[in-house]
Amino acid sequence: MNNKNEDTAMAYWLFKTEPDAFSIDDLAQRPNQTEPWDGVRNYQARNFLRDSIKVGDLVFIYHSSCKTVGIAGVAEVVKAGYPDVSQFNPESNYYDIKATTDKPKWYCVDVKHVESFNRVLPLSEIKAMPNITEIPLVTKGGRLSVMPVTENEWQQLYAAAK
């Protein structure tokens, strides 16, 4: 089911994850290769998940806090933003005592594995690309776990990863 307005262009994103917690390979091994992208606890990233990311958008899966930091593969958004149920579960690491089902604070989207790259495109190579200067990943203070990627950046990064 595609909830996108036909006049709305596909958007591109980068989602960071720590591969020892959840990697592109973990996504590929999930039932239907699909998983909720939950546990995001930053307000700007939450706003992207809730308001901007749509079904059909493409996502780079970026491995962080590991030996080879960089883009590991691609996923597609298959369910638009909805309340992250982990915020309501006291047993969850992502529980938020202030969140209620009437007024959820945190959102997630569902992503489906598209492809894993043969190698991780390292952050060092990304930073060395002359036309990749605006993506928050390479700008000062660009530490969001969910960030937009322009179509031009997407095309260049995808080509470099292949």
Salt bridges, closest charged atoms under 4 A:
GLU35 OE1 - ARG30 NE 2.99
ASP51 OD1 - ARG50 NE 2.75
ASP57 OD1 - LYS4 NZ 2.75
ASP84 OD2 - ARG41 NH1 3.13
ASP96 OD2 - LYS105 NZ 3.09
GLU115 OE1 - LYS162 NZ 2.81
GLU125 OE1 - ARG119 NH2 3.00
